[in-house]
């Protein structure tokens, strides 16, 4: 289950979360199935959160370096920095 969820796109993960919520709210599933769905949803939420955090850091770096050259890491991705207000 974990490996499968790691391969889902962000949008597909959100859709899967919506499907899980619908099933759990239906009241037509067993306690064991509810627990399995809850575990899957928890993993998806964590995965989506990490993806959002990563995207936020990339955007922050792009904005911070808008006036100058974009700083890239060794893989060619924008270098991220912690956000400070």
Secondary structure by P-SEA (a helix, b strand, c coil): caaaaaaccaaaaaaaaaaaaaaaacccccaaaaaaaaaaaaaaaaaaaaaaaaaaaaaaaaaaacccccccccccccccccccc
